[in-house]
């Protein structure tokens, strides 16, 4: 499983346009010999290939996974600091280079294992049990985020000091919603769930002279939008033979273009989750239960509107089904996991599911949602008022 080398990517498109391309940090899109960042458009790679890395031992489980281009390396230090330092070095070395630079800086923080900059003893204690249920505290999570913030600040300083800040686009974003210690308010849900807390991510962009400072856009955006957006800014575009589902955000960000309505679709194998967003409305199926939410008025996803607006629910679920027919079948070889009641106390009665389970085969429920009002008179035990 991985990203095929022949698939056009953001770095491969920019490389063809004359950019020097770097990946610093996490890859997690397939292992050698068939997959890797140097096969998918990056000139240089400094980081790790797997899904996470211990911040001190630089191992995933018992296996070392720290690389410089195609060769394994050993370096002592806190992973977040090492990634930031290399990014600063690349920025400084690029000053005066006539070729433009594209750099993906993929910090591991604040992904587990839960280790702050002073937690090398914790790294040795956990060993290969990196995701143990006893790990971490809110303070540790804060320290991990603060360490990442410091490195981002150093990268921005390097851009400014080398005279490259005014001609550089900087994007800060994430690959999924919050995990374990994160605060996803005003949303519910976490990573591995298609609730808004598992889907909504920060997205900040800086481009001096083009995007006004302090602008807040209400345009619905997806992570896949960065490919057409950044290639457009570079004077090129997506590969003609591999059209993108993303949208060029530059008109909304630089020209105050009208907001565009979008239809977005998701599926996630664990708990047979399905979702679709159309304007303010979202349909969601999770563990056999189905919902219709107005996620603008009700970001907590509490008011199930299926009975109130059955025509919206029926239209959107039919559209999701039609979209799904155009997609590749879900593969039992890929893994998805869920957050269980045995691990998280706020996930009461949530059972562990098969991480390789595919679609439950059930269509979207069509029956009305049952009413769950308070019990009627005489329903309680004797003596209840």
C-alpha positions as CSV (number, residue, x, y, z in Angstrom):
1,X,0.0,0.0,0.0
2,X,1.4,3.4,-0.9
3,X,1.4,6.4,-3.3
4,X,2.4,5.1,-6.7
5,X,5.5,6.7,-8.1
6,X,3.8,7.5,-11.4
7,X,1.0,9.5,-9.6
8,X,1.6,13.3,-10.2
9,X,2.0,15.1,-6.9
10,X,2.4,18.7,-5.7
11,X,6.2,18.3,-5.5
12,X,6.5,16.5,-8.8
13,X,4.5,19.2,-10.6
14,X,6.5,22.0,-9.0
15,X,9.8,20.1,-9.7
16,X,8.8,20.1,-13.4
17,X,8.3,23.9,-13.1
18,X,11.9,24.4,-11.9
19,X,11.5,24.2,-8.2
20,X,13.9,22.5,-5.8
21,X,11.8,20.2,-3.6
22,X,12.3,19.1,0.0
23,X,10.4,16.9,2.4
24,X,11.4,17.3,6.0
25,X,9.6,15.1,8.5
26,X,6.9,12.5,8.0
27,X,6.2,10.6,4.8
28,X,3.8,7.7,5.7
29,X,2.8,7.1,2.1
30,X,4.4,3.7,1.6
31,X,7.7,1.9,2.2
32,X,10.7,1.0,0.0
33,X,11.3,-0.4,-2.5
34,X,8.1,0.6,-4.3
35,X,7.3,3.8,-2.5
36,X,9.1,6.8,-1.1
37,X,9.4,10.6,-1.2
38,X,12.3,10.5,-3.7
39,X,10.1,8.5,-6.0
40,X,7.2,11.0,-5.8
41,X,8.7,14.4,-6.7
42,X,11.0,15.3,-3.8
43,X,14.7,16.0,-4.6
44,X,15.7,15.6,-0.9
45,X,14.3,13.9,2.2
46,X,15.2,14.3,5.8
47,X,12.8,12.5,8.2
48,X,11.0,9.2,8.7
49,X,8.9,7.0,6.4
50,X,6.4,5.5,8.9
51,X,3.4,6.8,10.7
52,X,5.2,8.2,13.8
53,X,8.6,8.2,15.5
54,X,9.9,8.2,19.0
55,X,11.1,11.8,19.6
56,X,14.4,10.6,21.2
57,X,15.3,7.1,20.0
58,X,14.0,7.9,16.5
59,X,12.5,4.4,16.3
60,X,9.0,3.2,15.4
61,X,8.6,0.3,17.8
62,X,11.9,-1.5,17.7
63,X,12.9,-0.3,14.2
64,X,15.1,2.7,13.5
65,X,13.4,5.0,10.9
66,X,15.4,8.2,10.4
67,X,16.7,9.0,6.9
68,X,18.8,11.5,4.9
69,X,17.6,11.1,1.3
70,X,17.9,7.3,0.7
71,X,20.3,6.5,3.6
72,X,19.6,5.7,7.3
73,X,21.1,8.2,9.8
74,X,21.7,8.4,13.5
75,X,21.3,11.8,15.3
76,X,20.8,12.7,18.9
77,X,18.2,15.2,19.8
78,X,14.5,15.9,20.2
79,X,12.8,15.2,16.9
80,X,10.8,18.4,16.6
81,X,14.0,20.4,17.1
82,X,15.9,18.4,14.6
83,X,13.2,18.9,11.9
84,X,13.0,22.6,12.6
85,X,16.8,23.0,12.5
86,X,17.1,21.3,9.2
87,X,14.3,23.4,7.7
88,X,16.2,26.6,8.9
89,X,19.4,25.3,7.3
90,X,17.6,24.7,4.0
91,X,16.1,28.2,4.0
92,X,19.4,29.8,4.8
93,X,21.3,27.8,2.1
94,X,18.7,28.7,-0.5
95,X,19.2,32.5,-0.1
96,X,20.4,33.9,-3.4
97,X,19.5,30.7,-5.3
98,X,17.7,31.6,-8.5
99,X,15.6,28.4,-8.5
100,X,12.4,28.6,-6.4
101,X,12.1,26.4,-3.4
102,X,9.2,24.1,-2.3
103,X,9.5,22.6,1.2
104,X,7.1,20.3,3.0
105,X,7.8,20.5,6.7
106,X,5.8,17.7,8.3
107,X,6.3,17.8,12.1
108,X,5.4,14.7,14.0
109,X,4.2,16.9,16.9
110,X,1.8,16.6,18.6
111,X,1.3,13.0,17.5
112,X,2.0,10.2,20.0
113,X,4.3,9.1,21.6
114,X,3.5,11.7,24.3
115,X,7.0,13.1,24.9
116,X,8.0,16.7,25.5
117,X,11.5,18.1,25.0
118,X,12.6,17.0,28.5
119,X,11.1,13.5,28.4
120,X,14.0,11.4,27.3
121,X,13.5,9.2,30.4
122,X,9.9,8.7,29.4
123,X,11.1,7.6,26.0
124,X,13.3,4.9,27.6
125,X,10.4,3.8,29.9
126,X,7.9,3.3,27.1
127,X,10.4,1.7,24.7
128,X,8.5,0.1,21.9
129,X,5.1,0.6,23.7
130,X,4.8,4.0,22.1
131,X,1.0,4.3,22.2
132,X,0.4,2.8,25.6
133,X,-2.8,3.9,27.2
134,X,-1.0,5.3,30.3
135,X,1.1,7.8,28.4
136,X,0.9,11.6,28.3
137,X,-0.7,14.5,30.2
138,X,-2.2,17.7,29.1
139,X,1.0,19.5,30.2
140,X,3.0,17.2,28.0
141,X,0.8,17.9,25.1
142,X,1.2,21.6,25.6
143,X,5.0,21.3,25.7
144,X,4.9,19.3,22.5
145,X,2.9,22.0,20.7
146,X,5.0,24.8,22.2
147,X,8.2,23.1,20.9
148,X,6.7,22.9,17.4
149,X,5.7,26.6,17.6
150,X,9.2,27.6,18.5
151,X,10.6,25.8,15.5
152,X,8.0,27.4,13.2
153,X,9.1,30.8,14.6
154,X,12.7,30.0,13.8
155,X,11.8,29.1,10.2
156,X,9.9,32.3,9.8
157,X,12.9,34.2,11.2
158,X,15.2,32.5,8.8
159,X,13.0,33.5,5.9
160,X,13.0,37.1,7.1
161,X,16.7,37.3,7.9
162,X,17.6,35.9,4.5
163,X,15.4,38.3,2.6
164,X,13.0,35.6,1.3
165,X,9.9,36.3,3.5
166,X,8.2,38.7,1.1
167,X,8.4,36.3,-1.8
168,X,7.4,33.1,0.1
169,X,4.0,31.5,0.7
170,X,3.7,29.9,4.1
171,X,0.9,27.4,4.9
172,X,0.2,26.0,8.3
173,X,-2.3,23.2,8.4
174,X,-2.9,19.6,9.7
175,X,-3.7,16.2,8.3
176,X,-6.7,15.3,10.5
177,X,-8.7,16.6,13.5
178,X,-7.7,16.4,17.1
179,X,-6.2,13.4,18.9
180,X,-6.5,12.4,22.6
181,X,-5.4,15.6,24.5
182,X,-6.5,18.2,21.9
183,X,-9.4,20.5,22.4
184,X,-11.7,20.5,19.4
185,X,-14.3,22.8,20.8
186,X,-16.9,23.8,19.5
187,X,-16.9,20.4,17.7
188,X,-17.2,16.9,19.0
189,X,-15.2,13.9,17.8
190,X,-11.6,13.2,17.4
191,X,-9.2,11.7,14.8
192,X,-10.6,8.5,13.3
193,X,-14.2,9.9,13.5
194,X,-16.1,11.7,10.8
195,X,-17.6,14.0,13.4
196,X,-16.5,17.6,12.9
197,X,-13.8,17.3,15.5
198,X,-12.2,14.6,13.4
199,X,-12.5,16.6,10.2
200,X,-12.0,20.3,11.0
201,X,-8.4,21.4,10.9
202,X,-6.5,24.8,11.2
203,X,-5.6,26.4,7.9
204,X,-3.4,29.5,7.9
205,X,-1.7,31.0,4.9
206,X,0.7,34.0,4.6
207,X,1.6,35.6,1.3
208,X,2.8,39.2,1.7
209,X,1.4,41.6,-0.9
210,X,-1.1,39.1,-2.1
211,X,-3.3,37.9,0.8
212,X,-4.4,40.6,3.3
213,X,-3.3,40.1,6.8
214,X,-6.0,39.2,9.3
215,X,-8.4,37.9,6.6
216,X,-10.8,35.2,7.8
217,X,-12.4,33.3,5.0
218,X,-15.7,31.3,5.3
219,X,-15.0,29.4,2.1
220,X,-15.3,25.7,2.7
221,X,-11.8,24.3,2.1
222,X,-10.3,20.8,1.9
223,X,-6.7,19.8,2.3
224,X,-6.7,18.7,-1.4
225,X,-7.2,22.3,-2.4
226,X,-3.6,23.2,-1.7
227,X,-2.4,21.4,-4.9
228,X,-4.4,23.5,-7.4
229,X,-3.9,26.6,-5.2
230,X,-0.1,26.4,-4.9
231,X,0.5,25.3,-8.5
232,X,-1.6,28.2,-9.6
233,X,0.5,30.6,-7.5
234,X,3.6,29.0,-9.1
235,X,2.3,29.7,-12.6
236,X,1.4,26.2,-13.5
237,X,-1.4,23.8,-12.6
238,X,-2.5,20.2,-11.9
239,X,-1.3,17.5,-14.3
240,X,-3.6,17.3,-17.3
241,X,-3.8,13.6,-17.1
242,X,-4.6,13.5,-13.4
243,X,-7.3,16.0,-12.6
244,X,-7.7,17.1,-9.0
245,X,-10.9,17.2,-6.9
246,X,-9.4,20.3,-5.2
247,X,-10.3,23.9,-5.8
248,X,-8.0,26.8,-6.5
249,X,-8.4,29.0,-3.4
250,X,-6.5,32.0,-4.7
251,X,-9.6,33.9,-6.0
252,X,-11.2,33.6,-2.6
253,X,-8.0,34.6,-0.8
254,X,-6.6,37.3,-3.1
255,X,-9.5,38.7,-5.0
256,X,-12.4,38.5,-2.5
257,X,-14.3,36.2,-4.8
258,X,-17.8,35.1,-3.9
259,X,-18.1,32.0,-1.7
260,X,-18.5,28.8,-3.8
261,X,-20.9,26.1,-2.6
262,X,-19.2,22.6,-2.5
263,X,-20.1,19.0,-2.0
264,X,-17.6,17.0,0.0
265,X,-17.6,13.3,0.6
266,X,-15.8,11.0,3.1
267,X,-15.7,7.3,4.0
268,X,-13.7,5.7,6.8
269,X,-13.7,1.9,7.4
270,X,-13.7,1.8,11.2
271,X,-17.4,1.8,12.4
272,X,-18.4,1.9,8.7
273,X,-18.4,5.7,8.7
274,X,-19.8,7.7,5.8
275,X,-20.3,11.5,5.5
276,X,-21.2,14.2,3.0
277,X,-21.2,18.0,3.4
278,X,-23.3,20.2,1.1
279,X,-23.4,23.8,2.1
280,X,-24.4,24.0,5.8
281,X,-25.7,20.4,5.9
282,X,-23.9,17.2,6.6
283,X,-25.1,13.6,6.6
284,X,-23.2,11.1,8.8
285,X,-23.4,7.4,9.2
286,X,-21.4,5.9,12.1
287,X,-21.8,2.4,13.6
288,X,-25.1,1.9,11.8
289,X,-26.7,5.2,13.0
290,X,-27.5,8.0,10.6
291,X,-27.8,11.7,11.1
292,X,-28.5,15.0,9.3
293,X,-26.9,18.0,10.9
294,X,-26.6,21.7,10.1
295,X,-23.0,22.0,11.1
296,X,-22.9,25.8,10.8
297,X,-25.8,26.4,13.3
298,X,-25.0,23.2,15.3
299,X,-21.3,22.5,15.2
300,X,-21.6,20.2,18.2
301,X,-23.8,17.9,16.0
302,X,-26.5,17.3,18.5
303,X,-29.7,18.1,16.7
304,X,-30.5,15.2,14.3
305,X,-32.7,16.8,11.5
306,X,-33.5,13.6,9.6
307,X,-37.2,13.6,10.6
308,X,-37.5,17.4,10.1
309,X,-35.9,17.6,6.6
310,X,-36.3,14.1,5.1
311,X,-36.0,15.4,1.6
312,X,-32.5,16.8,2.3
313,X,-31.5,13.6,4.0
314,X,-32.7,11.4,1.1
315,X,-31.1,13.6,-1.5
316,X,-27.7,13.7,0.2
317,X,-27.5,10.0,1.0
318,X,-28.4,9.2,-2.6
319,X,-25.6,11.5,-3.8
320,X,-23.2,9.9,-1.4
321,X,-24.1,6.5,-2.7
322,X,-23.7,7.7,-6.3
323,X,-20.3,9.2,-5.4
324,X,-19.2,6.0,-3.7
325,X,-20.0,4.0,-6.9
326,X,-17.3,6.0,-8.7
327,X,-14.6,5.2,-6.1
328,X,-12.2,2.3,-5.8
329,X,-13.6,-0.4,-3.4
330,X,-12.4,-0.2,0.1
331,X,-9.4,-2.5,0.6
332,X,-9.1,-5.0,3.4
333,X,-5.3,-4.5,3.2
334,X,-5.4,-0.9,4.6
335,X,-5.9,-0.3,8.3
336,X,-8.2,2.1,10.1
337,X,-8.7,2.1,13.9
338,X,-11.3,3.6,16.3
339,X,-11.2,5.0,19.8
340,X,-12.8,2.5,22.2
341,X,-14.4,2.7,25.6
342,X,-11.7,0.5,27.0
343,X,-9.1,3.2,26.1
344,X,-11.1,6.5,26.4
345,X,-13.6,6.8,29.3
346,X,-15.7,9.3,27.4
347,X,-16.3,6.7,24.6
348,X,-18.7,4.6,26.8
349,X,-19.6,1.2,25.3
350,X,-17.6,1.8,22.1
351,X,-16.2,-1.5,21.1
352,X,-13.0,-2.1,19.3
353,X,-13.6,-2.9,15.6
354,X,-11.6,-4.9,13.1
355,X,-9.0,-2.4,11.8
356,X,-9.3,-4.0,8.3
357,X,-13.1,-4.2,8.2
358,X,-14.7,-2.9,5.1
359,X,-18.1,-1.6,4.4
360,X,-20.8,-3.2,6.6
361,X,-22.9,-3.6,3.4
362,X,-25.8,-1.7,4.8
363,X,-27.5,1.2,3.0
364,X,-28.3,4.4,4.7
365,X,-31.2,4.0,7.1
366,X,-34.5,5.2,5.8
367,X,-36.8,4.8,8.8
368,X,-37.6,7.8,11.0
369,X,-35.4,8.5,13.9
370,X,-37.1,7.3,17.1
371,X,-38.0,9.8,19.7
372,X,-36.0,9.7,23.0
373,X,-38.1,12.0,25.2
374,X,-38.4,11.7,29.0
375,X,-40.3,8.7,30.4
376,X,-44.1,9.1,30.8
377,X,-46.0,9.0,34.1
378,X,-45.4,5.8,36.1
379,X,-42.3,4.9,34.1
380,X,-39.9,5.3,37.0
381,X,-39.4,3.2,40.1
382,X,-42.0,3.4,43.0
383,X,-41.7,6.7,44.9
384,X,-40.3,8.7,42.0
385,X,-41.9,12.2,41.8
